[in-house]
Amino acid sequence: MATFLFFAVVLLLLVSANMQKGLSHDEHMYVAGGEMLARDGLLPYRDYTYLQMPNLALLYGVLFQATESLLLAARLLNTCFAVLLLGTIFYYAATLLHAESRMARWLIGAGSVVLVLANPLFVYTSGLAWNHDLPLLLTALAFVLYSRAGGNGRAARSWVVCGVLVGLAIGTRLSFVLAVIPFVAGILVLAQSPWRDKLRLAVIFFAGAFLGLLPALLLADLAPVEFMFGNWEYHRLNQLYWQQAGYDRAMDFWGKLVYLKEVAFEPGTMSLLVLFVLLALAGLISTGRRQRMSNAPLLILVLLILSLLAGALVPTPTWYQYYYALVPFLVIGIIHTLSLFYDDRRARRLGMALFTLAVLVSASYGLPAYLRAIVEMSTEGWIPSEVHRVGTEIKQAVGDGKVATLASLYPMEGGVRIYKELASGPFGWRVSGLVSDRQEMELGILSPGNLEEFFRVDPPQGILVGFEGTLEQPLIEYAMTHGYRPLKLSNEAMLWLQSP
């Protein structure tokens, strides 16, 4: 009952906070992909430009069959993923620390949840309609399954499920591809089994990963050029776009390290790093060679953290939310290192004292954001409610017509059709000038240069602007040139309407 009540409170805190977070322009593309699949059966890459791995759009496509409140449903789903991630960490703590009393295990599990819940990276990133919570949940489940199967890894069923989970994570966010390395290392290097068994388990793991990747691979087979553009070429062009724009933060390796230092020095994150490093070093030093080899989960965790860190550093520029992937595994690592000291009462007490201090530091910095959200909680003030109201206004203004916009969520919330050529929001639009005219045609990208010709065949009933600054200027100029009349919406955005 205590656990149920604890997670009910966690869910309430997360829902209230996540529904009040500002709208990220990243969310438009993910939601648009799901809505176009649900409404018209359109698939990523084959039918429109999509700039990430496809699993979340496919999942949204199923979810949106049951609701018209698109952003609300998407954020609630990702909030559930975040709660399940916290539940996975709680379970790991409660089951691993078997030498502790039942009350101590519960308190450590709850403290571990607080360490993640109050972390600034989690506070900022979790629950939005983008692809961060789901791959983290899948990878955490894969690690817990690995640790339960044991370092010798003889349970073939566990390894195939582990592979499926990792494959699904990669199919949701490509940077998780490096997470394969720690699991393969767990089989080939750290598992205490004959090489024949190791190779068999590696094949089983990769077979599971292939199954998990199957949705993405099938879509890649349908549109290989578009798939490669969305998951590789676009990101190279995006780097070039930011360079031309004069952006200079985290644009090279040194700049990324400087930014990483800024992120790491936030109190809630620094407390995790210091505690994990201290406990891990103490644990490895205090164990003998045989025990170290049997303690593969800790070494796998170190490799997993390094792999996810590399995945966060590869894109240029790197953004704050990319480092969210490290937080749950730092906490899982802390839990695991605490379990190493069950034979040493003095070390265990010191470890628990440091753990308690880290929980208090994190809670003091992170939990007030949730308390403020509870105090201000009103569904009328939720961001999904506001977006839906604006969508209804757009629907009343344009009827059955189409809307051209770089912020597709607003018209789609009102059941208004958008142009699939703008489904990627500002992202495809802003790099369109960096591809050839032939590529624009092949990829189905709408650019300022071909706006006039495109709309001559299929003109919009409305043009929605007010979200992306100068990027929207070509749309505004088209509206003014062709006699569209402006209508200010309740969120201060401007909807240009075709004159009757």
C-alpha positions as CSV (number, residue, x, y, z in Angstrom):
1,M,0.0,0.0,0.0
2,A,2.8,2.4,0.8
3,T,4.4,1.8,-2.6
4,F,1.1,2.3,-4.3
5,L,0.6,5.6,-2.5
6,F,4.1,6.7,-3.1
7,F,3.8,6.2,-6.9
8,A,0.4,7.8,-6.9
9,V,2.0,10.9,-5.5
10,V,4.8,10.6,-8.1
11,L,2.3,10.3,-10.9
12,L,0.3,13.3,-9.6
13,L,3.5,15.4,-9.4
14,L,4.7,14.5,-12.9
15,V,1.3,15.0,-14.6
16,S,0.8,18.4,-13.0
17,A,4.4,19.5,-13.9
18,N,4.5,18.0,-17.4
19,M,1.2,19.5,-18.5
20,Q,2.5,23.0,-17.5
21,K,5.8,22.8,-19.4
22,G,6.1,25.1,-22.3
23,L,5.6,23.7,-25.8
24,S,8.8,22.6,-27.5
25,H,9.0,22.9,-31.2
26,D,10.4,19.4,-31.3
27,E,7.0,18.1,-30.3
28,H,5.3,19.2,-33.5
29,M,7.1,16.7,-35.7
30,Y,6.5,13.6,-33.4
31,V,2.8,14.4,-33.0
32,A,2.3,15.2,-36.7
33,G,3.8,11.8,-37.6
34,G,1.4,10.0,-35.4
35,E,-1.6,12.0,-36.5
36,M,-1.0,11.6,-40.2
37,L,-0.7,7.8,-39.7
38,A,-3.9,7.7,-37.6
39,R,-5.9,10.0,-40.0
40,D,-4.5,9.2,-43.4
41,G,-2.4,6.1,-43.1
42,L,0.8,8.0,-44.1
43,L,4.1,6.5,-43.1
44,P,7.3,8.2,-42.1
45,Y,10.0,8.5,-44.8
46,R,7.8,6.9,-47.5
47,D,5.1,9.6,-47.5
48,Y,6.7,12.6,-45.8
49,T,10.1,13.8,-44.3
50,Y,10.7,12.5,-40.8
51,L,13.9,13.3,-39.1
52,Q,14.2,10.8,-36.3
53,M,13.8,7.0,-35.9
54,P,10.2,6.1,-36.3
55,N,8.9,4.1,-33.3
56,L,7.4,7.0,-31.5
57,A,5.4,8.2,-34.5
58,L,4.1,4.6,-35.0
59,L,3.1,4.4,-31.4
60,Y,1.4,7.8,-31.6
61,G,-0.4,6.6,-34.7
62,V,-2.1,3.9,-32.6
63,L,-2.8,6.1,-29.6
64,F,-4.4,8.9,-31.7
65,Q,-7.0,6.5,-33.1
66,A,-8.7,6.9,-29.7
67,T,-8.5,10.6,-29.1
68,E,-8.5,14.1,-30.7
69,S,-6.5,15.7,-27.8
70,L,-3.2,14.9,-29.4
71,L,-0.7,16.7,-27.2
72,L,-2.5,15.7,-24.0
73,A,-2.4,12.1,-25.0
74,A,1.2,12.2,-26.1
75,R,2.4,13.9,-23.0
76,L,0.4,11.6,-20.7
77,L,2.0,8.6,-22.5
78,N,5.5,9.9,-22.0
79,T,4.7,10.7,-18.4
80,C,3.7,7.1,-18.0
81,F,7.0,6.0,-19.5
82,A,8.8,8.2,-17.0
83,V,6.8,6.7,-14.1
84,L,7.6,3.2,-15.3
85,L,11.3,4.2,-15.5
86,L,11.1,5.3,-11.9
87,G,9.3,2.1,-11.0
88,T,12.0,0.1,-12.6
89,I,14.7,1.8,-10.5
90,F,12.6,1.3,-7.4
91,Y,12.3,-2.4,-8.2
92,Y,16.0,-2.7,-8.8
93,A,16.8,-1.2,-5.4
94,A,14.2,-3.2,-3.5
95,T,15.3,-6.5,-5.0
96,L,19.1,-6.0,-5.1
97,L,19.6,-4.9,-1.5
98,H,18.4,-8.1,0.0
99,A,20.7,-7.8,3.0
100,E,18.8,-4.8,4.2
101,S,15.6,-4.8,6.2
102,R,12.3,-4.4,4.3
103,M,11.9,-0.9,5.5
104,A,15.5,0.0,4.5
105,R,15.0,-1.4,1.1
106,W,11.8,0.6,0.6
107,L,13.5,3.8,1.8
108,I,16.5,3.3,-0.5
109,G,14.1,2.6,-3.4
110,A,12.1,5.7,-2.6
111,G,15.3,7.7,-2.2
112,S,16.5,6.5,-5.6
113,V,13.3,7.6,-7.2
114,V,13.7,11.1,-5.6
115,L,17.3,11.3,-7.0
116,V,15.9,10.9,-10.5
117,L,12.7,12.8,-10.0
118,A,14.4,15.9,-8.6
119,N,17.3,15.9,-11.1
120,P,17.2,19.1,-13.3
121,L,17.7,17.1,-16.5
122,F,14.7,14.9,-15.6
123,V,12.6,17.9,-14.5
124,Y,13.3,19.6,-17.9
125,T,13.1,16.6,-20.3
126,S,10.6,14.0,-19.0
127,G,7.0,13.9,-20.1
128,L,7.2,16.0,-23.3
129,A,6.0,14.5,-26.6
130,W,9.5,13.8,-27.8
131,N,11.7,10.6,-27.9
132,H,13.6,10.6,-24.6
133,D,11.5,8.8,-22.0
134,L,10.7,5.6,-24.0
135,P,14.2,4.6,-25.1
136,L,15.4,5.2,-21.5
137,L,12.7,3.0,-20.1
138,L,13.5,0.2,-22.6
139,T,17.2,0.3,-21.9
140,A,16.7,0.4,-18.2
141,L,14.5,-2.7,-18.4
142,A,17.1,-4.4,-20.6
143,F,19.8,-3.7,-18.0
144,V,17.6,-4.9,-15.1
145,L,16.8,-8.1,-17.0
146,Y,20.5,-8.6,-17.7
147,S,21.4,-8.2,-14.0
148,R,18.6,-10.6,-13.0
149,A,19.8,-13.2,-15.5
150,G,23.3,-13.2,-13.9
151,G,26.7,-12.4,-15.2
152,N,27.1,-15.9,-16.8
153,G,24.1,-15.1,-19.0
154,R,22.9,-18.7,-19.6
155,A,19.3,-17.7,-19.8
156,A,18.8,-17.5,-23.6
157,R,15.2,-16.2,-23.2
158,S,16.4,-13.3,-21.1
159,W,19.0,-12.4,-23.7
160,V,16.6,-12.4,-26.6
161,V,14.2,-10.2,-24.7
162,C,17.1,-8.0,-23.7
163,G,18.0,-7.6,-27.4
164,V,14.4,-6.8,-28.3
165,L,14.3,-4.0,-25.7
166,V,17.6,-2.5,-26.9
167,G,16.5,-2.8,-30.6
168,L,13.2,-1.0,-29.8
169,A,15.2,1.7,-28.0
170,I,17.4,2.2,-31.0
171,G,14.3,2.3,-33.2
172,T,13.0,5.2,-31.1
173,R,16.3,7.2,-30.8
174,L,19.3,6.4,-32.9
175,S,21.9,7.6,-30.3
176,F,21.0,4.5,-28.2
177,V,22.7,2.3,-30.8
178,L,25.9,2.6,-28.7
179,A,24.1,0.9,-25.9
180,V,24.6,-2.4,-27.8
181,I,28.3,-2.3,-26.8
182,P,27.9,-2.8,-23.0
183,F,25.5,-5.7,-23.4
184,V,27.8,-7.4,-26.0
185,A,30.7,-6.8,-23.6
186,G,28.7,-8.5,-20.8
187,I,28.4,-11.6,-23.0
188,L,31.8,-11.8,-24.7
189,V,34.1,-10.4,-22.0
190,L,32.6,-10.5,-18.6
191,A,30.4,-13.6,-18.7
192,Q,32.1,-16.6,-17.1
193,S,31.1,-19.1,-19.7
194,P,32.9,-21.1,-22.5
195,W,33.4,-19.2,-25.7
196,R,31.0,-21.4,-27.5
197,D,28.2,-20.4,-25.1
198,K,29.2,-16.8,-25.3
199,L,29.0,-16.7,-29.1
200,R,25.6,-18.5,-29.0
201,L,24.3,-15.9,-26.5
202,A,25.7,-13.0,-28.6
203,V,23.8,-14.4,-31.7
204,I,20.6,-14.7,-29.6
205,F,21.0,-11.1,-28.4
206,F,21.5,-9.7,-31.9
207,A,18.5,-11.8,-33.1
208,G,16.4,-10.0,-30.4
209,A,17.8,-6.6,-31.4
210,F,16.9,-7.4,-35.0
211,L,13.4,-8.1,-34.0
212,G,13.2,-4.9,-32.0
213,L,14.5,-2.9,-35.0
214,L,12.2,-4.6,-37.4
215,P,9.6,-1.7,-37.6
216,A,12.4,0.8,-38.4
217,L,14.1,-1.6,-40.9
218,L,10.8,-2.2,-42.8
219,L,10.3,1.5,-43.1
220,A,13.9,1.9,-44.2
221,D,13.4,-0.7,-46.9
222,L,10.3,1.2,-48.2
223,A,12.2,4.5,-48.5
224,P,16.0,3.9,-48.1
225,V,17.0,7.4,-49.4
226,E,14.5,9.2,-47.2
227,F,15.4,7.1,-44.2
228,M,19.1,7.9,-44.6
229,F,18.3,11.6,-45.0
230,G,16.1,11.7,-41.9
231,N,18.6,9.8,-39.6
232,W,22.0,10.9,-41.0
233,E,22.1,13.5,-43.8
234,Y,19.7,15.9,-42.1
235,H,21.9,16.1,-39.0
236,R,25.0,16.9,-41.0
237,L,23.0,19.7,-42.7
238,N,21.7,20.9,-39.3
239,Q,25.2,21.4,-38.1
240,L,26.0,23.4,-41.2
241,Y,22.8,25.5,-40.7
242,W,23.9,26.4,-37.1
243,Q,27.4,27.2,-38.3
244,Q,26.0,29.6,-40.9
245,A,23.7,31.1,-38.3
246,G,26.8,32.0,-36.1
247,Y,25.8,29.7,-33.3
248,D,28.9,28.8,-31.3
249,R,27.8,26.8,-28.2
250,A,28.7,23.1,-28.1
251,M,29.7,23.2,-31.8
252,D,33.0,21.4,-31.5
253,F,34.5,18.8,-29.2
254,W,36.0,21.4,-26.8
255,G,32.8,23.4,-26.7
256,K,30.8,20.2,-26.0
257,L,33.1,19.4,-23.1
258,V,32.7,22.9,-21.7
259,Y,28.9,22.5,-22.0
260,L,29.0,19.1,-20.4
261,K,30.9,20.6,-17.5
262,E,28.2,23.2,-17.0
263,V,25.5,20.5,-17.0
264,A,27.5,18.2,-14.7
265,F,28.1,21.0,-12.2
266,E,24.4,21.6,-11.5
267,P,23.9,20.5,-7.8
268,G,21.4,17.8,-8.5
269,T,23.6,16.2,-11.1
270,M,26.9,16.8,-9.4
271,S,25.7,15.0,-6.3
272,L,24.9,11.9,-8.4
273,L,28.2,11.9,-10.2
274,V,30.3,12.3,-7.0
275,L,28.3,9.7,-5.1
276,F,28.5,7.2,-8.0
277,V,32.3,7.7,-8.5
278,L,33.1,7.4,-4.8
279,L,31.0,4.3,-4.2
280,A,32.1,2.6,-7.4
281,L,35.8,3.1,-6.7
282,A,35.4,2.0,-3.2
283,G,33.4,-1.1,-4.3
284,L,35.9,-2.1,-7.0
285,I,38.9,-1.6,-4.7
286,S,37.4,-3.6,-1.9
287,T,36.6,-6.6,-4.0
288,G,39.0,-9.3,-5.1
289,R,39.6,-10.4,-8.7
290,R,37.0,-13.2,-8.6
291,Q,34.4,-11.0,-7.0
292,R,35.1,-8.3,-9.6
293,M,34.6,-10.7,-12.4
294,S,31.3,-11.8,-10.9
295,N,30.3,-8.1,-10.4
296,A,29.8,-7.6,-14.2
297,P,26.6,-5.4,-13.7
298,L,28.7,-2.5,-12.3
299,L,31.2,-2.7,-15.2
300,I,28.4,-2.9,-17.7
301,L,26.8,0.2,-16.1
302,V,30.0,2.1,-16.5
303,L,30.2,1.1,-20.1
304,L,26.5,1.9,-20.6
305,I,26.9,5.4,-19.1
306,L,30.0,6.1,-21.3
307,S,28.1,4.8,-24.4
308,L,25.1,7.1,-23.7
309,L,27.4,10.0,-23.0
310,A,29.1,9.4,-26.4
311,G,25.6,9.3,-27.9
312,A,24.8,12.6,-26.4
313,L,28.1,14.2,-27.6
314,V,28.0,13.0,-31.2
315,P,25.2,15.4,-32.5
316,T,26.3,19.0,-33.3
317,P,25.3,21.1,-31.6
318,T,24.4,19.1,-28.5
319,W,21.4,20.2,-26.4
320,Y,20.7,20.0,-22.7
321,Q,18.1,17.3,-22.9
322,Y,20.5,14.8,-24.5
323,Y,22.2,14.3,-21.1
324,Y,19.0,13.1,-19.5
325,A,19.9,9.6,-20.6
326,L,22.8,9.5,-18.1
327,V,20.7,10.2,-15.0
328,P,18.7,7.0,-14.4
329,F,21.9,4.9,-14.9
330,L,23.9,6.9,-12.5
331,V,21.2,6.2,-9.9
332,I,21.1,2.5,-10.8
333,G,24.9,2.5,-10.4
334,I,24.6,4.1,-7.0
335,I,22.1,1.4,-6.0
336,H,24.4,-1.3,-7.2
337,T,27.5,0.0,-5.5
338,L,25.6,0.2,-2.2
339,S,25.0,-3.6,-2.5
340,L,28.7,-4.2,-2.6
341,F,29.1,-3.3,1.0
342,Y,26.7,-5.7,2.7
343,D,29.6,-7.6,4.4
344,D,31.2,-4.4,5.7
345,R,29.0,-2.7,8.3
346,R,31.2,0.5,8.5
347,A,31.4,0.9,4.7
348,R,27.7,0.3,4.4
349,R,26.8,3.0,7.0
350,L,29.1,5.5,5.3
351,G,27.6,4.6,1.9
352,M,24.1,5.1,3.3
353,A,25.0,8.4,4.9
354,L,26.4,9.7,1.5
355,F,23.2,8.4,-0.2
356,T,21.0,10.2,2.2
357,L,23.0,13.4,1.7
358,A,22.6,13.2,-2.0
359,V,18.9,12.6,-1.8
360,L,18.5,15.7,0.5
361,V,20.6,17.9,-1.8
362,S,18.7,16.8,-4.9
363,A,15.3,17.1,-3.2
364,S,16.1,20.7,-2.0
365,Y,16.9,21.8,-5.6
366,G,14.5,19.8,-7.7
367,L,11.3,19.2,-5.7
368,P,10.1,22.8,-5.4
369,A,9.4,22.9,-9.1
370,Y,6.8,20.1,-8.6
371,L,5.3,21.8,-5.6
372,R,4.8,25.0,-7.5
373,A,3.1,23.0,-10.3
374,I,0.7,21.5,-7.8
375,V,-0.2,24.9,-6.3
376,E,-0.8,26.3,-9.8
377,M,-2.5,23.2,-11.1
378,S,-5.6,23.8,-13.2
379,T,-6.5,21.8,-16.3
380,E,-7.6,25.1,-18.0
381,G,-4.0,26.4,-17.7
382,W,-2.4,23.2,-19.0
383,I,-0.4,23.7,-22.2
384,P,-2.3,20.8,-24.0
385,S,-5.6,22.6,-23.1
386,E,-4.3,25.9,-24.5
387,V,-3.1,24.2,-27.7
388,H,-6.4,22.5,-28.2
389,R,-8.3,25.7,-27.7
390,V,-6.2,27.4,-30.4
391,G,-6.7,24.4,-32.6
392,T,-10.5,24.9,-32.2
393,E,-10.2,28.6,-33.1
394,I,-8.2,27.6,-36.3
395,K,-10.9,25.0,-37.2
396,Q,-13.6,27.6,-36.9
397,A,-11.7,30.0,-39.1
398,V,-10.6,27.7,-41.9
399,G,-13.3,25.0,-41.9
400,D,-12.2,22.1,-44.1
401,G,-9.3,24.0,-45.7
402,K,-5.6,23.3,-45.2
403,V,-3.2,25.3,-43.0
404,A,0.5,26.0,-43.9
405,T,2.6,26.4,-40.8
406,L,5.9,25.4,-39.1
407,A,3.9,24.7,-35.9
408,S,1.6,21.8,-37.0
409,L,0.3,20.8,-33.6
410,Y,-2.0,23.8,-33.4
411,P,-4.1,23.1,-36.5
412,M,-4.0,19.3,-36.0
413,E,-5.5,19.7,-32.5
414,G,-8.5,21.3,-34.2
415,G,-8.8,18.5,-36.8
416,V,-7.4,20.8,-39.5
417,R,-5.2,19.3,-42.2
418,I,-1.6,20.4,-42.7
419,Y,0.8,20.0,-45.6
420,K,2.8,16.8,-45.2
421,E,5.7,18.7,-46.8
422,L,5.8,20.8,-43.6
423,A,5.3,17.9,-41.2
424,S,8.9,18.2,-39.9
425,G,8.1,21.7,-38.6
426,P,11.0,24.2,-38.8
427,F,13.6,21.5,-39.2
428,G,13.3,20.4,-42.8
429,W,12.3,24.0,-43.7
430,R,15.5,25.6,-42.3
431,V,17.9,23.2,-44.1
432,S,16.0,23.1,-47.4
433,G,18.3,25.8,-48.8
434,L,21.3,23.4,-48.3
435,V,19.9,20.6,-50.5
436,S,19.6,20.6,-54.3
437,D,16.3,21.2,-56.1
438,R,16.3,17.6,-57.1
439,Q,16.7,16.4,-53.5
440,E,13.9,18.7,-52.4
441,M,11.6,17.0,-55.0
442,E,12.8,13.5,-54.1
443,L,12.5,14.1,-50.3
444,G,9.2,16.1,-50.5
445,I,10.6,19.1,-48.7
446,L,8.9,22.4,-49.1
447,S,11.3,25.4,-49.1
448,P,11.0,29.2,-49.3
449,G,12.3,28.9,-52.9
450,N,9.5,26.7,-54.2
451,L,6.7,28.1,-52.1
452,E,5.1,30.1,-54.9
453,E,5.0,27.2,-57.3
454,F,3.8,24.7,-54.7
455,F,0.9,26.9,-53.5
456,R,-0.1,27.7,-57.0
457,V,-1.4,24.1,-57.3
458,D,-2.7,23.7,-53.8
459,P,-3.1,27.1,-52.0
460,P,-3.7,27.1,-48.2
461,Q,-6.9,28.4,-46.6
462,G,-4.8,29.7,-43.7
463,I,-1.2,30.4,-42.9
464,L,-0.3,30.2,-39.2
465,V,2.8,32.1,-37.9
466,G,4.2,33.5,-34.7
467,F,6.4,30.7,-33.5
468,E,9.7,30.6,-35.4
469,G,10.8,34.2,-35.9
470,T,12.5,35.0,-39.2
471,L,12.1,31.5,-40.5
472,E,8.4,32.3,-41.0
473,Q,9.1,35.4,-43.0
474,P,8.6,33.8,-46.4
475,L,5.2,32.5,-45.3
476,I,4.2,36.0,-44.1
477,E,5.3,37.5,-47.4
478,Y,3.3,35.0,-49.4
479,A,0.2,35.8,-47.3
480,M,0.6,39.5,-47.7
481,T,1.4,39.3,-51.4
482,H,-1.7,37.1,-52.1
483,G,-4.2,39.2,-50.1
484,Y,-4.6,37.0,-47.0
485,R,-6.2,38.9,-44.1
486,P,-4.7,38.6,-40.6
487,L,-6.6,37.1,-37.6
488,K,-4.9,37.2,-34.2
489,L,-5.6,34.1,-32.1
490,S,-5.9,33.8,-28.3
491,N,-2.3,32.8,-27.9
492,E,-1.1,35.9,-29.8
493,A,-0.2,33.9,-32.9
494,M,-1.3,35.2,-36.3
495,L,-3.5,33.2,-38.7
496,W,-3.6,34.7,-42.2
497,L,-6.9,33.7,-43.9
498,Q,-7.5,33.5,-47.6
499,S,-9.8,36.3,-48.7
500,P,-13.3,35.1,-49.8
